[in-house]
Amino acid sequence: MQRVISRLGSTAIVVFGVLCLVFFLIHLVPGDPVEVMLGESARPADRMALRESLGLDKPLPVQFGSYLSHVVHLDLGTSLRSKRPIIDILAERLPATLELAIAALVVAIGVAFPLGIIAAVRKDTAWDHSAMAVSLLGVSIPNFLMGPLLILFFSLWLGWFPVNGREGFGSLVLPAITLGTAMAAILSRMVRATLLEVLGEDYIRTARAKGLGPRAVIWRHALRNALLPVITLLGLQLGALLAGAVITEAVFSWPGIGQLIIEAIQSRDYPVVQACVLLISLSYVLVNTLTDLAYSWLDPRVRLGGSA
Amino acid sequence: MNTPLLTRGAKSTRLFGLWLPLLVIILWTIFAIVGPFLPIAPDHINLTHILMPPGAQAILGADDLGRSLAARVLAGSQTSFIVACWVVMISSVMGTVIGTLGAYLGGKWDLVLIRIIDIFLAVPGILLAIALAGILGPGIENVVIALSIVGWVGYARLARSQVLSLKHREHVQAAIALGAGTRRIVFRHLIPLIMAPLIVEASFGVAGIVIAEAGLSFLGLGVQPPEASWGSMIRDGAQYLLVAPHMVIVPGVALMLVVLSINLLGDRLRDKLDVRRQPS
């Protein structure tokens, strides 16, 4: 319990820090942010109005205080372009990004576990070497290259999937593979490494000595213990996944948060940029805290407060 | 967690794990340095060459404006090299000094440092870089600034964890007893000893920066046309995938070769310097 409370405490500090960071983003705009956002031809009255609505005419601490109180009330401001509340726009775009992230996660796990398990069980064989070569390729190919190549082969040449957009299951396949590849590559290495470590433990020898088949040893004994560090890595990698979604969404014109942030940057709609960064970062913090808590709940060594 | 990128065993390991990657990196460096003096014209528009596939008239083909892809890939190698060098230099020096100071001074300083590191780690790196580059505006300097702001954290964390395990060693205690100042201890007695893991981190860092620069340029947040970057070349090529796939494949292969080579060499270096990744 103590652990949970202290974990939540440090999460609260991090959340506050992220809010500061996002708040200061708009002050990094070179020159006058209002002028940059509205363009030079804007009427002085409009500038005054925007400056006032963003609170840029007030001293910094006051600005920050009102920013915080707005965020707490889920008021993220209004988009400069569409004039709609940003929270509504985010709510509209979020399902697409979630769908993509979950699909990519499924791809990553579906590829990484078989690959990692085969590589570990048949260590130092051709299986191992080719599995690791595939994973090496996976880490070295960025998703903005992977995406166009997949489109070329599977959409243009073979015609199996749509080139872009979000219409039905078919349109999800290529973006999910694109986004999931890097994670699958890292994850399969992790699965291989932890599984190898666990397979060297005494209790595995015991399990083998009492006559358990290799399958039972792997599934019942080794994998269960190898799973914990892998789960932590999954949580940590989720940040990379969410950030990677920005580029993947741009490649496939996938109408999610990532596409929104790029559109907002292009149209200098900075309040929307801020809101997107805030949303992605906070969901990452949330997931990490949950993984941490899940970890301590799953692992009796940590849960019971032993010196794990 | 030290899985080598290439599992050893085969004789070809040395060739593919050392010599070929080394060759790629040397070529990349040479092209980046002598590129501006070569008789190439990456911005030269030749309307008769538009979308021309690789062949006798254009070795690697031409793009949608009829510019030579070979010349543009060379120019792009320069962009990625410059950005990678600057960012790794700035962020590694900044991160190392901050991390070492925090860990050495301890107490309040260290606490503040941990909090700042935690906050930066809470924002996915490339996302923050995208937002920063988007807000600072395009251009190679702003790419360097954005990536450095994101990049120093990793070095600071590594330096901190290393120094924490070092600062109670006898030689540091002796230096303190002899009245050495903080600056002398940090720069003469601590940083030299933590160089090995930092160099390994920096070598993998180069690969990350090359990808990040290309990624930002892909999104239109990096160098501006007509300047060439592998990322912006891939973006331009993506619009002509069906008629001119070489527009994506040529810069894509260049990018992958460099990234793959850096990762393989970094792996070698890690084994050579015998660095274990330490949990921090």
Interface residues (C-beta under 8 A of the other chain):
Chain A: S10 I13 V14 V15 G17 V18 C20 L21 L25 I26 L28 V29 P30 D124 D128 H129 M132 A133 L136 L137 V139 S140 I141 P142 F144 L145 G147 P148 L149 I151 L152 L156 R189 M190 R192 A193 G239 A240 L242 A243 G244 V246 I247 A250 V251 I261 I262 I265 Q266 Y270 V273 C276 V277 I280 S281 Y284 V285 N288
Chain B: M1 N2 T3 L5 L6 T7 G9 A10 R115 I116 D118 I119 F120 A122 V123 P124 G125 I126 L127 L128 I130 A131 L132 G134 I135 L136 G137 A207 I211 A214 G215 F218 L219 G220 L221 G231 I234 R235 G237 A238 L241 L242 P245 V248 I249 G252 L255 M256 V259 L260 N263 L264
